[in-house]
């Protein structure tokens, strides 16, 4: 059964496997909708269940009565469930056969298969979470690093929602000031002082700028900062990657040109996660395969956030830095290229510019990663997971639009062009609408509520 436009009807009772399919100790199935209790009764033979308490049951097929599993069932009656609907969670033994059989039994009992993300969509429509929190659930599931994990938890907890709601509240306050000035110019309190409105818009613009400043670090949290190991063949790049990752990911031999393709490893480091990339040695060669590998190296250099120019001697490192600079595209000319001496027994600085490392002894590795993190923090800001940040392009576009509208209002208000307040206020309303796009909080009554509550118009 579907609603208009081909979307599934919210009246349906849906079921889905909530854990990955395959071999495992346990699997979880979720049933949600008006008929969830009937489905549960059909597969268990029980009439009632204690709310929010796990109950051990014997599951059977509702038609054939074939035993399916010995399971635990937890019943969440509306509205105290994730979706806000009657919901049941069935914890069964893991494996494809068991979970498939129980899923089939729930379908036979009247449920239908859930669409991707449908449980979260129902929770959103029921007001259990807002759009930002729904997106945070997806980020939490996809997180490959502790940094993104913590940022997603903060957003799921409502950190970004509260920040944007506060900004929206400030915009509404600004709109209320304008409305008071427009509609009640003869009140005893007199018109609103222009300086008060100027200060209010400046405050909101400053807060929007702070939020927009978090955007550049988000791709690094999602995918990791790309740190490319570059150098001539046998410069110690593969050994350094293996030492930093703690596992033998790249082949290491005395034969030059062993690395023919890029090998990347995600390091879940404190701060920004690092996507460490070992590339083919940079040199002139007639070997077709090796030349292809060098072309791959060049493409990775064009994407790098930091390049580690590796070599056994200072002269080799400086030559690699020169070659790398020549390969970087003009748009990436400012990418830092660190000089790294490999196969060094002592950790020190040479000419204050080169870092010394030894993959065999494990020396200099921590200092190298710390230097990379300092550079990333300088360029993209310190990553503080508890600080709300704009994690998606959708957020960034809407906040940019809100800022542009408020800037247009400020220019009209302060520009001395004689723009009526009623016309200038249109920009403030557009800024509120832009923020509403992010959080989905639309209520035309908010301005009136602020107006009558704060200014006592009916006195």
MOVEN-V448986 format. One record per pair of residues at least 12 apart in sequence whose ideal C-beta (glycine too) atoms are under 7 Angstrom apart, sorted by the first residue. I is the first residue (numbers start at 1). J is the second residue. D is the distance in whole Angstrom. If there is no record, write none. Layout:
BEGIN
I	J	D
I	J	D
END
This chain:
BEGIN
8	115	5
8	118	6
10	122	7
10	125	7
11	34	7
12	33	6
12	112	5
13	31	7
13	32	7
13	33	3
13	34	6
13	35	4
13	36	6
13	39	6
13	110	6
13	111	5
14	32	6
14	33	6
14	111	6
14	112	6
14	114	4
14	118	6
15	29	6
15	30	7
15	31	5
15	103	7
15	106	4
15	107	7
15	111	4
15	113	7
15	114	6
16	30	6
16	113	6
16	114	4
17	29	6
17	99	6
17	103	6
18	30	5
21	96	6
21	99	7
22	96	6
23	94	6
23	95	6
24	94	3
25	94	5
26	91	6
26	93	7
26	94	5
27	92	5
27	94	5
27	98	7
27	99	4
28	89	6
28	91	6
29	90	4
29	92	7
29	99	7
29	102	6
29	103	6
29	106	7
30	87	7
30	89	5
30	119	6
31	87	7
31	88	4
31	106	6
31	111	6
32	83	5
32	85	5
32	87	4
32	119	6
32	122	7
33	85	6
33	86	7
34	85	7
34	86	7
35	110	6
36	86	4
36	87	6
36	88	5
37	86	6
38	110	7
39	106	6
39	109	4
39	110	6
39	111	5
40	73	7
40	75	7
40	88	5
42	62	4
42	109	4
43	59	5
43	60	6
43	62	6
43	105	5
43	106	6
43	109	6
44	57	4
44	59	6
44	73	7
45	60	7
49	73	7
49	75	4
51	75	6
51	76	7
51	77	5
52	74	7
52	76	6
53	74	7
54	72	5
54	74	5
55	72	7
55	73	5
56	72	6
57	71	6
57	73	5
58	70	6
59	71	5
59	102	6
59	105	7
61	105	5
61	108	7
62	105	6
62	108	5
62	109	5
63	108	6
68	101	5
68	102	5
68	105	6
69	92	5
69	93	6
69	98	5
69	102	6
71	90	6
71	91	6
71	92	5
72	91	4
73	88	6
73	90	5
74	89	5
75	88	6
82	119	7
82	123	5
82	128	7
83	119	6
83	122	4
83	123	5
83	126	6
83	128	7
84	122	7
84	123	6
84	126	3
84	128	5
85	122	6
90	102	6
120	134	5
120	137	6
130	161	5
130	439	5
130	440	6
131	439	6
131	440	5
132	155	6
132	160	5
132	161	5
132	438	7
132	439	6
133	155	7
133	156	5
133	158	7
133	161	7
135	392	6
136	152	5
136	155	4
136	156	4
137	156	6
139	152	4
139	391	6
140	152	4
140	153	7
140	156	6
144	266	6
145	221	7
145	224	7
145	268	5
145	273	4
146	268	6
147	221	5
147	272	6
147	273	6
147	383	6
147	385	6
148	221	5
148	222	6
150	385	3
151	221	6
151	385	5
151	389	6
151	391	7
154	385	6
154	386	6
154	388	7
155	391	6
159	388	4
160	388	4
161	439	6
163	211	7
163	388	4
164	435	6
164	438	6
164	439	5
165	439	6
165	441	7
167	204	6
167	207	6
167	208	7
167	435	6
168	432	6
168	435	5
168	441	7
170	203	7
170	204	5
171	204	6
171	428	6
171	431	5
171	432	5
171	435	7
172	432	6
172	446	5
172	447	6
172	450	6
173	200	7
173	450	6
174	197	7
174	200	5
174	201	6
174	204	7
174	428	6
175	425	6
175	428	5
175	429	6
175	432	7
175	447	5
176	447	6
176	450	4
176	451	5
176	454	7
177	192	5
177	196	7
177	197	6
177	200	7
178	197	7
178	421	6
178	425	4
178	428	7
179	447	6
179	451	6
180	192	6
180	451	6
180	455	5
181	421	6
182	421	5
182	422	5
184	457	6
197	413	7
198	414	6
201	406	6
201	409	6
201	410	5
204	406	6
205	403	6
205	406	6
205	407	7
208	399	6
208	402	6
208	403	4
211	390	6
211	399	6
212	390	7
212	396	7
212	399	6
212	400	7
212	403	7
213	381	7
214	387	7
214	389	3
214	390	6
215	390	5
215	396	5
216	380	5
217	380	5
217	381	5
217	383	6
217	389	7
218	389	6
218	390	7
218	391	5
220	272	5
220	376	7
220	380	6
221	272	7
221	383	7
223	275	6
224	266	5
224	273	4
224	274	6
224	275	4
225	272	5
225	274	5
225	275	7
225	305	4
225	306	7
225	376	5
226	275	5
226	277	6
226	303	5
226	304	5
226	305	5
227	274	5
227	275	7
227	276	5
227	277	7
227	304	7
227	305	7
227	306	5
227	308	6
227	372	6
228	277	5
228	279	6
228	300	5
228	301	6
228	304	4
228	307	5
228	308	7
229	241	6
229	276	7
229	277	7
229	278	5
229	279	6
229	308	5
229	310	6
230	279	6
230	282	6
230	297	7
230	301	7
230	307	6
230	308	7
230	309	6
230	310	7
230	320	6
230	324	5
231	281	7
231	282	7
231	309	6
231	310	4
231	311	6
231	320	5
232	281	5
232	282	6
232	283	6
232	311	7
232	316	6
232	320	7
233	256	4
233	257	5
233	281	3
233	283	6
234	256	5
235	281	7
235	310	4
235	311	5
235	312	7
235	316	7
235	342	6
236	310	6
236	312	7
236	342	3
236	343	5
236	359	6
237	278	5
237	310	5
238	250	4
238	251	7
238	252	5
238	259	6
238	278	5
239	252	5
239	359	4
240	310	6
240	342	6
240	357	6
240	359	5
241	263	7
241	265	6
241	276	6
241	278	4
242	359	7
243	359	4
243	362	6
243	365	6
244	267	6
244	276	6
244	365	6
245	265	4
245	267	6
245	276	7
249	263	6
249	265	5
250	263	5
250	278	5
256	281	7
257	281	6
257	285	7
257	287	7
257	290	5
259	278	6
259	279	7
259	280	5
259	281	7
259	293	7
260	280	6
260	289	5
260	290	6
260	293	4
261	293	6
261	296	6
262	277	5
262	278	7
262	279	5
262	296	5
262	297	7
262	300	5
263	278	5
264	276	7
264	277	4
269	369	6
269	373	7
271	373	5
271	376	7
271	377	7
271	383	5
272	373	7
272	376	5
272	383	5
274	372	7
277	300	5
279	296	7
279	297	4
279	300	6
280	293	3
280	294	5
280	296	7
280	297	5
282	294	6
282	297	7
282	320	7
282	323	5
298	327	5
301	324	6
301	327	5
301	328	6
302	329	5
302	332	6
304	335	6
305	335	7
305	376	7
306	335	7
306	336	5
306	338	7
306	372	5
306	375	6
306	376	7
307	324	5
307	335	6
307	337	4
307	338	7
308	338	5
308	340	5
309	321	4
309	324	6
309	337	5
309	338	7
309	339	5
309	340	6
310	340	5
310	342	5
311	341	7
311	342	7
312	342	6
312	343	6
314	341	7
314	350	6
314	354	6
317	339	4
317	340	7
317	341	6
317	354	6
318	339	7
321	337	5
321	339	6
324	337	5
325	337	7
336	375	5
338	355	6
338	371	7
339	353	6
339	354	4
339	355	7
340	354	7
340	355	5
340	357	6
340	368	7
341	354	5
341	355	7
341	356	5
341	357	7
342	357	6
342	359	7
343	358	6
344	356	4
344	357	6
344	358	5
344	364	7
345	358	6
345	361	6
347	363	5
347	364	4
347	367	6
355	367	7
355	368	5
355	371	6
395	438	5
398	434	5
398	435	7
398	437	5
398	438	5
401	434	4
402	431	4
402	434	4
402	435	5
405	427	5
405	430	4
405	431	4
405	434	7
406	427	7
406	428	7
406	431	5
408	427	5
409	424	5
409	427	4
409	428	5
412	424	4
412	427	7
END
